[in-house]
Amino acid sequence: MKAWQIFTHSLRQVFGNMGAAVRVSLVPFVGLIVAFLVLGGGMMFSMMGRMEQGMEGGMGGGGIVLMLVLIVVYIGVFTMIAVNWHRFVLLNEPVGWMPQVRMDRILAYFGTALLVGLIMAVLFLMVGLLVSLTGMVGIIVGIPVFVLLVSQSFRFTTALPGAALGQGGGISGAMAATSGQWLTLLGLTVIYLAASIVVGLVAGLLSMIPLLGILIYIAFQWAAMMVGLSILTTLYGHYVEGRALA
C-alpha cells in the first residue's frame, strides 16, 4: 500500500537522520518555546493589570500586540525549519546548529502556505455550511467529506517543498503531479490522523509526570512537526521529482 510506504518513508526520513533533524530545528524550536513563555507571560500580566484596574476582561492593546508578535514569531520559526529541512532532504544541503535564513525562500514558502490555507478555508467553510443546514444528515455526510478534503489538501501542500527549493511549478504543478492519487492520499490521511490521535493520547498521559512530562510532551510535539514536514517532502520527492520510496 503506497500510503503506508509514504508514511514509513517519512518516519525513516526523520529518525534515520536524527542528527540533521535536531540541528535543523533545535535552536529555533527552543527559541519558540522561550518566546511562548516570555510573550505568554506578558499577555497574562496585561490581563491581570486590566483586572486590577477594574477594566473589562481581555488583553487590552498591549496584550494584543504581544499576541501578534507571538504569531509572527511562530510562523517565522516554523517556516525557517521547514525550508531548511526540505532543502536538506531534497538538495542534500549541509545543516549546522544555527539555521540558515533564506528570506526569499521563507517568503515564497509563507506565500504558498497562505494561498493553500485560503483555498482550504473556503472548501471547509462550504462543508461547514452544508452540515449546519442539513442537520444530522449533514453530519453523517460531512465527516467523510471532511476526511476527503484533508486528503486533498496534501495535493496543495505538496507545493510547499517546491517553494523551499524555488522549483516544482507551484500549486498547479503539485496538483498535476498528484492527479489521480486521491485513494493513496486518502489512505495517507487516515494513517496520519490515526497516528496523531494515538501519539496525542500518549503524550497527554505522559505529560502528567512532574517536570519530565513537560519534556516528553515537547519531544512528541517536535517529532509530530518533523514527521509532518517529512510527509510533504516525501510527496514532493516522489510525485514531482519521481523519486523512489524505497
C-alpha positions, 0 to 999 in steps of 0.5 A: 500500500503506497500510503503506508510506504509514504508514511514509513518513508517519512518516519525513516526520513526523520529518525534515520537522520536524527542528527540533521533533524535536531540541528535543523530545528533545535535552536529555533524550536527552543527559541519558540518555546522561550518566546511562548513563555516570555510573550505568554507571560506578558499577555497574562500580566496585561490581563491581570493589570486590566483586572486590577484596574477594574477594566473589562476582561481581555488583553487590552492593546498591549496584550494584543500586540504581544499576541501578534508578535507571538504569531509572527514569531511562530510562523517565522520559526516554523517556516525557517525549519521547514525550508531548511529541512526540505532543502536538506532532504531534497538538495542534500544541503549541509545543516549546522546548529544555527539555521540558515535564513533564506528570506526569499525562500521563507517568503515564497514558502509563507506565500504558498502556505497562505494561498493553500490555507485560503483555498482550504478555508473556503472548501471547509467553510462550504462543508461547514455550511452544508452540515449546519443546514442539513442537520444530522444528515449533514453530519453523517455526510460531512465527516467523510467529506471532511476526511476527503478534503484533508486528503486533498489538501496534501495535493496543495501542500505538496507545493510547499517543498517546491517553494523551499527549493524555488522549483516544482511549478507551484500549486498547479504543478503539485496538483498535476503531479498528484492527479489521480492519487486521491485513494493513496492520499486518502489512505495517507490521511487516515494513517496520519490522523490515526497516528496523531490521535494515538501519539496525542493520547500518549503524550497527554498521559505522559505529560502528567509526570512532574517536570519530565512530562513537560519534556516528553510532551515537547519531544512528541510535539517536535517529532509530530512537526518533523514527521509532518514536514517529512510527509510533504517532502516525501510527496514532493520527492516522489510525485514531482521529482519521481523519486523512489520510496524505497 
